[in-house]
């Protein structure tokens, strides 16, 4: 699978995890892909916590369920009906979970490029996650980023120091089936818009010329 195909077929997976085990060689390739991500000042501020222990995962799932209900209570009635049918995590169904963190102290205080934009450290960690996501997809493995969490409570469960930021919590595993479109689109929650909706030329609000816009709307890899 080339990189464009992996990008197109990448899915944020909550359902359809199989019971197939990810071997250490495959996992190692995915982690190395994450470590090859660009990082501000080559600081590599990431750490990856691999979580196979079921009891630990049950504790985190309990936190997620609380946050799911908090969100559900905020929804209007018509969206509550849709949301009931949307799975938001695969914590126990996936082969493993992964917590990805950011350590802004990595390699000292004088990180090249971070002085004017300190958030670049966290952006670097997000790039590492995306690298792993695409590598996993090329290996036939799915990932789901679980955002219904309380970061402080999850950090406590995992023993993450206070100074370290939890950036991502992921469910990772082989899939029992492939889907052509994202699950949220299948469940009629939201749909992907074409890239032409988001492109300006030279300054904010200036749309591309018709020929460029036409190509953006029609071309795909």
N, C-alpha and C positions, 0 to 999 in steps of 0.2 A: 504494500500500500504506500503510495507516495504521499507527500505532505498535504497536497491539495485535497486528495481523496480523504485523508484522515480528518482534515478540518471539516469537510462537508459532512462526514459520517459521524463525527463526534456527537455524543449525546450526554446530557446531564441525567444519569440513570438513577432511578429509585426502585424500579420494578425489574423483573426478568433476570435476576441474578440466579446463576446455577450453583450447584454444589461442587463444581470442579475447583481443585486447589491450585493456587498460583505458586509455581516452584520458585526457588530462590534465585535461579539464573534469570528468569523472566523478570522477577521483582527487581533484581539488581540492574537490569537494563533500563527499567522505568525510572528508578531512582537516579541513575547516572544521567538520564535525559533531563531530569529536574536539576541536577547539579551543573549541567551545561548551560542553563539559562543565563541570559545577561543579568548582571547585578551592578548596582551603582558602585563605582570605584572598585569593582571586583571584590566586594565585601562578602559575598555569599552569606547573607544573614539568615539563611534558612536552617531549620532542623526538621527531621521527619520522624514522628513517633508512630511506629507500626503497632496496631492494636488487634491482637487475635483473641485475647482473653474474653470469654463470653460474659462473665460477671461484670467486668469493666464496661463492656458495651451495653449491658442492660441498664447500668446506672446512667449512662449518657442518653440512652433511649428514653428513660423516664423524664429527663430534663427536656428533651425534644418534644415529648407528648404534652408537657405543660405549656410550652411555647406555642405549639400547634393550637391548643384550645384558646390561648390568649388571642391569637390572630383570628380564629374562628368567631369569637365573640364580637370582634370589631366589624365583621362583614355584614353588608345588607343581606336580607333574607334570600334574594335570588342568587347571590354568590355563595352563600352557605351551602345551598343544594349542590352546586358544582364542586365546591371545595371538599365535600364529604367523600367524593369519588377520586380525589387526587392523593396519591401516595407521596409523602414528602421525604421519606428516608428509606434506606435499606440497611440499617445498622446491623441487624442480626442476620439478614439473609445473605449479605455479601461475605466473601472469603475473609476479608480483613478491613479494618478501618485505618485511616491515616490522619493524624493531626499534623499540620504544617505550621511552624512558628516563625517569628521574626525576632532576631537578636540584634538590636541597633548598636550594641557595644562591640560586635564582631570586628576584629582587626583594628581596634582603636578608634579614637575620636575624629581623626583627620581623614575622613573618607572623601575621596575625590568626587565632586559632583553633588554631595548631599547638603552642603552648607546652605544653599538657597532653597532647596526642596527636600526637607528631611523625610517627607513621605515616600521618597524614592526607595527607601529600604523595604517598605511594605509592598510597593509596586514590584520590586525585584522578586519578592516571595510569590506574588501572584503569577509572574512570568514563569517561575519554576513550576508552579502547579499546572499551568497551561502546557508546558513542555511535557510533563508527566501524563497529562490527559491525552495528548496526541499520541505519545508513545504507547500508552495503554491501548488506545483505539487501534493502532497498527498491530498490536499483539492479540486483538480480539477480546480485550478486557474493557469493561465499562467502569466509569467513575461517576459518583454523584456527590455534589457539593452540598452539604447539609447546613443550611443557614438558620434553621429554627433552633438556635441554641442560646444558652446563657454563657458567654465566654468565660466569665470568672468561675462559674460552677464547674464547667468542663475542665478548666485549668487545674482546679483543686482536685478533681477526680484523677487527673493524669499526673499530678505532682509537678506541674509546670511552674517555675519561679515567677514571682510577681513582676519582675523586670522584663520578662519575655512575653511578647504579644502572640496570642493565638490568631492566626490569619484564616486558616481553612480547616474544616473537618470533613473528611471524605470517606464515602463507602466505595470499596474497590473489589471487583470480582469479575469472573467470566460470566457471559450472558447466555441465557437459554434461547433467546430469540433476538433478531435484529428488527429495528423499526426505521422506516424511511423519514419520518418526521418526529420532532420532539413530542414527548408525552403530553406536555401542556397544550400543544396544538391539537393532538388527538382528542384530548378531553374538553376541547372548545373553551379553554381558559384564556388563551392568548394565541396570536399567530405572528410569525416572523415577517417583518417588512423588508422590502427590497432595499439594497444598499443605496440606491439613488435617492432615497428619502433623507439621507444623512450627509450628503456631500455638498459642500459649498466651494466656490472658487474665489481665491484671493482674499476674501473677507467674509465675515459672518453674514448669512442671509442671501448671498449672491449665488444663485443656482448655476450649474454648468450650462454650456450652450446645448441646444437640442440634440446635436449629433452625439456629443459625449454622454448626455443623459440617456439617449436611446441605447447606446452600447452598454452602459451600466445596468440598464434594466433587463437587457436580453442576454448578455453573455454570462456564461458560467464555465468553470473549468471542464 
